[in-house]
C-alpha cells in the first residue's frame, strides 16, 4: 500500500519575528498539497518579555537555561501568543489548523533533562517513545493541520521547554512509519552553502558519501554540522528526505521545483 505524503516543516525566529515573512510563509505552507505539520520555536518575543518582567535570560553554549520563571514566560509566548497568532493566520488562508503543545492529546511526552555538569532546568529530552504517531495521524485525517510549539510534558503534570528542531525531527521519524515523510527546516539562508558569505554557493544535493567529503574538506560551516548530523540520523530512521532552505522559497515545492539543499540516501 502506497503511503500518503507528509511534510513536517520547522520555522525559526527569522520567520516568526518578521510579520511580512511569516505572512508569506504561511500562505505558501497552506498551498502545499497533502498532509502537513508545522513546528515553531519562539523567536525574540520570549527574551523581550523576560526583560520586561525583569527575568534574566541565562544561556550556556547558546542553550537556554529554563528555570521556573523562564518556563512560565516561554509557555505563555510559545504556546500562547505565537502559536495562536500562527493558527489564526492559517485559518485566514483556509487551513484548518489546530495549535498544540506536546501535552495536548499526550502527543509528545518527554523526560526532564538529567543534571550533569549543567542544570538546564525544565528542559525536556525526547526518546524513541516520546511521540504518539497514530493519534497525530488521526488528527490530520480528521482534516486538521497540527501546529506544534516547543513545549512538551513529562506525563506527571510538568511542562518542559524542548528544542523545536529536535521535536520536528522526532515527529518526522515517528510518522514515517505511517506516511512518506519529508522534513523541512526553514531558516534565513538558501540552504547549505559552500561559502557562508555567498548565497549563490548553494549545495543542491547531499548524500552520506558527499557529506563525509564535505566534512573532510571543512567546506560546511561548523554551525550547520549538528543540523546535518540530525538530518541524516532521521533519514536512516525512515524519513524520505530532509530539506534545508529559505522560508520565502517554500512555494517552489508546490510546483515540484528544487528548493534549498536536499539530503537523502539517493545518489
C-alpha positions, 0 to 999 in steps of 0.5 A: 500500500502506497503511503500518503505524503507528509511534510513536517516543516520547522520555522525559526525566529527569522520567520516568526519575528518578521510579520511580512515573512511569516505572512508569506510563509504561511500562505505558501505552507497552506498551498502545499498539497497533502498532509502537513505539520508545522513546528515553531520555536519562539523567536525574540518575543520570549527574551523581550518579555523576560526583560520586561518582567525583569527575568534574566535570560541565562544561556550556556553554549547558546542553550537556554537555561529554563528555570521556573520563571523562564518556563512560565514566560516561554509557555505563555509566548510559545504556546500562547501568543505565537502559536495562536497568532500562527493558527489564526493566520492559517485559518485566514488562508483556509487551513484548518489548523489546530495549535498544540503543545506536546501535552495536548492529546499526550502527543509528545511526552518527554523526560526532564533533562538529567543534571550533569555538569549543567542544570538546564532546568525544565528542559525536556529530552525526547526518546524513541517513545516520546511521540504518539504517531497514530493519534497525530495521524488521526488528527490530520485525517480528521482534516486538521493541520497540527501546529506544534510549539516547543513545549512538551510534558513529562506525563506527571503534570510538568511542562518542559521547554524542548528544542523545536528542531529536535521535536520536528525531527522526532515527529518526522521519524515517528510518522514515517512509519505511517506516511512518506515523510519529508522534513523541512527546516526553514531558516534565513539562508538558501540552504547549505552553502559552500561559502557562508558569505555567498548565497549563490554557493548553494549545495543542491544535493547531499548524500552520506558519501558527499557529506563525509567529503564535505566534512573532510574538506571543512567546506560546511560551516561548523554551525550547520554540522549538528543540523546535518548530523540530525538530518541524516540520523532521521533519514536512516530512521525512515524519513524520505528526505530532509530539506534545508532552505529559505522560508520565502522559497517554500512555494517552489515545492508546490510546483515540484521545483528544487528548493534549498539543499536536499539530503537523502540516501539517493545518489 
